[in-house]
Amino acid sequence: MTEVFVVQHVNEHEDGSEDVKMIGVYPDHASAEAAVGRLSLQPGFRDRLEGFIDAYELGNDHWAEGYVTLYHGLEAEAE
């Protein structure tokens, strides 16, 4: 099993929308933690420090169940 560590920043707004920033992909958890450490002092990032790192196994589908889109609080089936 080969894993990579994805670092991204997700900022959820009061209206429920999200602003996602892809930071980088790292070969080990320590490198991902170091990236978070560098970002944790920057404006915006320092205001929301949780939820940065996710581990992903290479060669697997990680979003295979489909999705729905929300419009003003209403669900609409993806086509």
C-alpha positions as CSV (number, residue, x, y, z in Angstrom):
1,M,0.0,0.0,0.0
2,T,1.5,3.3,-1.1
3,E,-0.1,6.4,0.5
4,V,0.3,10.1,-0.2
5,F,-0.8,12.9,2.0
6,V,-2.9,15.7,0.6
7,V,-2.9,19.0,2.3
8,Q,-5.7,21.4,1.6
9,H,-7.5,24.2,3.4
10,V,-11.3,24.3,3.6
11,N,-13.0,27.4,4.8
12,E,-16.7,27.0,5.3
13,H,-18.7,30.3,5.0
14,E,-21.8,31.2,7.1
15,D,-24.0,30.5,4.0
16,G,-22.7,26.9,3.9
17,S,-20.5,27.4,0.9
18,E,-16.9,26.3,1.0
19,D,-13.7,27.7,-0.3
20,V,-11.1,24.9,-0.9
21,K,-7.4,25.6,-1.5
22,M,-5.2,22.7,-2.7
23,I,-1.9,23.2,-1.0
24,G,0.1,20.1,-2.1
25,V,0.6,16.4,-2.1
26,Y,3.4,14.9,0.1
27,P,5.1,11.5,0.4
28,D,4.7,11.2,4.1
29,H,2.8,12.5,7.1
30,A,5.8,14.4,8.5
31,S,6.2,16.4,5.2
32,A,2.5,17.2,5.2
33,E,2.7,18.4,8.9
34,A,5.7,20.6,8.0
35,A,3.6,22.2,5.2
36,V,0.8,22.9,7.7
37,G,3.3,24.4,10.1
38,R,4.5,26.8,7.5
39,L,1.0,27.8,6.5
40,S,-0.3,28.1,10.1
41,L,1.3,31.6,10.4
42,Q,-0.3,33.0,7.3
43,P,-3.4,35.2,7.2
44,G,-6.6,33.1,6.6
45,F,-4.9,29.8,7.3
46,R,-4.1,30.7,10.9
47,D,-7.8,31.4,11.5
48,R,-8.8,27.8,10.7
49,L,-6.1,25.2,11.5
50,E,-8.1,22.0,11.5
51,G,-8.9,19.7,8.6
52,F,-5.7,20.1,6.6
53,I,-4.3,16.6,6.0
54,D,-5.9,13.5,4.4
55,A,-4.2,10.2,3.5
56,Y,-5.0,8.6,0.1
57,E,-3.9,5.2,-1.1
58,L,-2.6,5.4,-4.6
59,G,-4.4,3.6,-7.4
60,N,-7.8,3.6,-5.7
61,D,-11.0,5.5,-6.5
62,H,-11.7,7.9,-3.6
63,W,-15.1,9.4,-4.7
64,A,-17.0,6.6,-6.4
65,E,-20.5,7.0,-4.9
66,G,-21.7,10.0,-7.0
67,Y,-22.7,13.4,-5.7
68,V,-25.6,15.9,-5.4
69,T,-25.4,19.6,-5.9
70,L,-27.1,22.0,-3.5
71,Y,-28.7,25.2,-4.8
72,H,-29.9,27.6,-2.1
73,G,-30.4,24.7,0.3
74,L,-32.3,22.4,-2.2
75,E,-30.9,19.1,-3.4
76,A,-30.7,18.5,-7.1
77,E,-29.6,15.0,-8.4
78,A,-26.4,15.0,-10.4
79,E,-26.9,13.8,-14.0
